[in-house]
Amino acid sequence: KKYQLNMGALGFRKPARGVFWLPFALFGGAMAVLIAYSQFLSLLGLEPDTDLPDAAFDNLIPYAVLVVLTLGMAPLMEETFFRGFFFKGVARRYGSVVGIIASGCLFGIVHAANPGGLYIVFPITTIGAIFAWGLYYSDSIYPGIIAHLAFNMLTVVSGFINAH
């Protein structure tokens, strides 16, 4: 409101390109990064504990909170802030490449507090940069939100399966 902009300024608009395939490509890129990084750590003999405590999946209240935060709020809020606000602001001032890198770095650093700590910073940074590229390419935040939702959904489902 301060700058008299509408939600389209944050990317809430129909994608200019990649309407149907881009969310799948972003999700695929995110998964490729995660799989490649996991394989790299495995080659080094490292197996960081990135799992939530099993108790989070065994009790209804913590599980419901996890689902609401991870699937309901995180994709919309994180894409709006890291891509719609931060990436767009940095890209406008310093260019798209710097914006993509800066958005990814901030996204990774913020997620360092998640299970896995410093081990997840690199892949989450790279995934954040991929999602920022998606906004740059399509001029829409929607493909990133969809890919982020799918990525988080897979994480929650696999966590639930691993806990049981």
C-alpha positions as CSV (number, residue, x, y, z in Angstrom):
1,K,0.0,0.0,0.0
2,K,2.8,2.4,0.8
3,Y,4.0,2.3,-2.8
4,Q,0.5,2.1,-4.2
5,L,1.1,-1.2,-5.9
6,N,-1.3,-4.1,-6.5
7,M,-0.7,-7.8,-5.8
8,G,0.5,-8.2,-9.4
9,A,3.6,-6.4,-8.5
10,L,4.5,-9.4,-6.3
11,G,3.8,-11.8,-9.1
12,F,0.2,-12.6,-8.4
13,R,-0.8,-12.8,-12.0
14,K,-1.4,-15.3,-14.7
15,P,2.0,-16.7,-15.9
16,A,3.3,-15.1,-19.1
17,R,5.1,-18.4,-20.0
18,G,5.1,-22.0,-18.9
19,V,1.5,-22.1,-17.6
20,F,1.1,-25.8,-17.6
21,W,4.7,-27.3,-17.5
22,L,6.6,-24.8,-15.3
23,P,5.3,-26.0,-11.9
24,F,6.3,-29.6,-12.8
25,A,9.7,-28.4,-14.1
26,L,10.4,-26.4,-10.9
27,F,9.3,-29.4,-8.7
28,G,11.5,-31.7,-10.8
29,G,14.4,-29.4,-10.4
30,A,13.9,-29.2,-6.7
31,M,13.8,-33.0,-6.4
32,A,16.9,-33.4,-8.7
33,V,18.8,-31.1,-6.4
34,L,17.7,-32.9,-3.3
35,I,18.5,-36.4,-4.7
36,A,21.9,-35.3,-6.1
37,Y,22.8,-33.6,-2.8
38,S,21.7,-36.7,-0.8
39,Q,23.9,-38.9,-3.1
40,F,26.8,-36.6,-2.6
41,L,26.5,-36.7,1.2
42,S,26.2,-40.5,1.0
43,L,29.4,-40.7,-1.0
44,L,31.1,-38.7,1.7
45,G,29.7,-41.1,4.3
46,L,27.5,-38.4,5.9
47,E,23.9,-39.1,6.9
48,P,22.6,-36.0,8.7
49,D,19.4,-36.3,10.7
50,T,16.9,-34.2,8.8
51,D,13.8,-35.9,10.1
52,L,11.3,-34.4,12.5
53,P,10.8,-36.3,15.7
54,D,8.4,-39.3,15.2
55,A,6.2,-37.7,17.9
56,A,5.2,-35.0,15.4
57,F,3.6,-37.7,13.3
58,D,2.1,-39.8,16.2
59,N,-0.1,-37.2,17.8
60,L,-3.0,-35.5,16.0
61,I,-2.4,-31.9,17.2
62,P,1.3,-31.7,16.3
63,Y,0.7,-33.4,13.0
64,A,-2.2,-31.1,12.2
65,V,-0.1,-28.0,13.0
66,L,2.7,-29.5,10.8
67,V,0.4,-30.0,7.9
68,V,-1.2,-26.5,8.2
69,L,2.1,-24.8,8.4
70,T,4.0,-26.8,5.8
71,L,1.2,-27.2,3.3
72,G,-1.2,-24.4,4.0
73,M,1.0,-21.5,4.9
74,A,4.6,-22.0,3.9
75,P,4.2,-22.2,0.1
76,L,2.1,-19.0,0.0
77,M,3.9,-17.0,2.6
78,E,7.5,-18.0,1.6
79,E,6.9,-17.6,-2.1
80,T,5.3,-14.2,-1.5
81,F,8.2,-13.0,0.7
82,F,11.3,-14.6,-0.8
83,R,10.3,-14.4,-4.5
84,G,7.5,-11.8,-4.8
85,F,9.0,-9.3,-2.4
86,F,12.7,-10.0,-1.9
87,F,13.6,-11.3,-5.4
88,K,11.6,-8.7,-7.2
89,G,13.1,-5.9,-5.1
90,V,16.7,-7.1,-5.5
91,A,16.3,-7.9,-9.2
92,R,14.8,-4.4,-9.9
93,R,17.8,-2.8,-8.2
94,Y,20.7,-5.2,-9.1
95,G,19.4,-7.4,-11.9
96,S,17.7,-10.7,-12.2
97,V,20.8,-12.9,-11.7
98,V,21.7,-11.2,-8.4
99,G,18.1,-11.4,-7.4
100,I,17.9,-15.1,-8.1
101,I,21.1,-15.8,-6.1
102,A,20.2,-13.5,-3.2
103,S,16.7,-14.9,-3.0
104,G,18.0,-18.4,-2.9
105,C,20.7,-17.6,-0.3
106,L,18.2,-15.9,2.0
107,F,15.8,-18.8,1.6
108,G,18.5,-21.3,2.5
109,I,19.8,-19.4,5.5
110,V,16.3,-19.0,7.0
111,H,15.8,-22.7,6.7
112,A,19.1,-23.5,8.5
113,A,17.0,-23.8,11.7
114,N,15.0,-26.7,10.2
115,P,15.9,-30.3,11.0
116,G,19.2,-31.0,9.3
117,G,20.6,-27.6,10.2
118,L,23.6,-26.6,8.1
119,Y,23.4,-29.7,6.0
120,I,20.2,-28.4,4.3
121,V,21.4,-24.9,3.6
122,F,23.0,-25.7,0.2
123,P,20.1,-27.7,-1.3
124,I,17.4,-25.3,0.0
125,T,19.4,-22.3,-1.3
126,T,19.6,-24.0,-4.7
127,I,15.9,-24.8,-4.6
128,G,15.1,-21.2,-3.6
129,A,17.1,-20.0,-6.6
130,I,15.2,-22.4,-8.9
131,F,11.9,-21.1,-7.7
132,A,13.1,-17.5,-8.1
133,W,14.1,-18.3,-11.7
134,G,10.5,-19.7,-12.1
135,L,9.1,-16.3,-11.2
136,Y,11.6,-14.5,-13.5
137,Y,10.7,-16.8,-16.4
138,S,6.9,-16.7,-16.0
139,D,6.4,-13.3,-14.4
140,S,4.1,-15.1,-12.0
141,I,4.4,-16.4,-8.5
142,Y,1.8,-19.2,-9.0
143,P,4.2,-21.8,-10.6
144,G,6.5,-21.4,-7.6
145,I,3.7,-21.7,-5.1
146,I,2.5,-24.9,-6.8
147,A,6.0,-26.4,-6.9
148,H,6.7,-25.4,-3.3
149,L,3.4,-27.0,-2.2
150,A,4.2,-30.3,-4.1
151,F,7.7,-30.3,-2.6
152,N,6.5,-29.8,0.9
153,M,3.7,-32.3,0.4
154,L,6.2,-35.0,-0.6
155,T,8.3,-34.1,2.4
156,V,5.4,-34.4,4.8
157,V,4.2,-37.7,3.3
158,S,7.7,-39.2,3.3
159,G,8.2,-38.1,6.9
160,F,4.9,-39.7,7.9
161,I,5.8,-43.0,6.1
162,N,9.3,-43.1,7.6
163,A,7.9,-42.5,11.1
164,H,5.5,-45.5,10.7
